[in-house]
Amino acid sequence: MNILFVSGHPAQVHNFRNVRAELIKDWHKVFWLTTPKDIATNLLDTYNIPYQILHKPSKGLISKACTLVRNVIWEMRYLRRNKIDIAITRTCPYTTIAAKLCGVKHIIIDDTEHAAEKVKVLSNRADAVLVPECFWFQLRKDEIRFPGNIEIHYLHPKRFTPSPVWDLLGIEKDTQFAIVRFVKWDAWHDTQLVGGFTLDQKRELIARLQKHMHVFITSESELPADLEPYRIHIPIERMHDVQAAASLFVGESATMASESVCLGTPAIYIDEVGRGYTDEEAREQLLWMYRPVPSREALKPNEPAWISGGVKECIDKAEEIASPAFDRTAYAERHQTWLATKIDCTAFLTWFIENYPQSVEETKKADKEFWERFNMG
């Protein structure tokens, strides 16, 4: 088949790149489109994945509307010229419309509930929708749920083996360190959210963590002069190696928090709304969730009991996990128990694409024996 992947956020490159490699092994021809967001194109270049770039709109409704029309027309020509059989995306309005108009099969994978109302319009026009079992929003009645999450696609033990990072970071072997992540809060699904740490809170967090271990910051935006020396400087493709070696992750990124959990690293995540997958990880005591404004009315039904408080509690918990008092052995046991319930999502998605549309009906009848085909545990 001729198969197309479309990516936006850099994490989507990781999400699909192993599936692409498996499909190529099976003699399919694979194409890739991307929007020029953040480091997405850098990652594609690093992994030697050929791609073409979709136009990115400027701010404002007129620019977004013009870009929508321009990209849909361009992508329709692209789909026809390359005789695409199936397109796989996260959430991409250009591909949804173009695939529908061209009669190309379209599979959507989603995991972001607070953007689900926007995604629902698109998902209803796709041919199949895949979501993790922990997804707490229903996009459509016939959506397919799988026992995993997006991050396990590329961080399942079968798909990723960490490499040593001590020389890369300039620290001695087995030195404990924390990774702290600050985001810009300008993604389309972050609209109307209040953000995470204030500048003073960032300073307090770093100061308290530094009492116990080295601290490295990864930040999408500029840092003040006193925090800039903590900024990490590594090749972008080595971040997962660093997360696997870290003793703690603290940050405003749901993706990086969940990645850390998948790699066996305790994670603290601060955000206003959370996600189904971070909710699940919090229930298993692998991740601790906090809200920057805990008094604000909940943005989802039945606010979970595992929301642990606000920024003060968040920083207190970060210092507790950074200290020698934290039981890392018990954490590792909880992590292995949780991971044993998850499949190799790359193996599943590859099978699903190659056997579509029969795979839809077979997955709807899935039992434990079915999922064990995909290396569960």
Beta strands, then each sheet from edge to edge (+ up, - down):
strand 1: 2-7
strand 2: 29-34
strand 3: 52-53
strand 4: 86-89
strand 5: 105-109
strand 6: 128-132
strand 7: 144-146
strand 8: 177-182
strand 9: 214-219
strand 10: 248-251
strand 11: 267-270
strand 12: 287-290
sheet 1: 3+ 2+ 1+ 4+ 5+ 6+ 7+
sheet 2: 9+ 8+ 10+ 11+ 12+
end
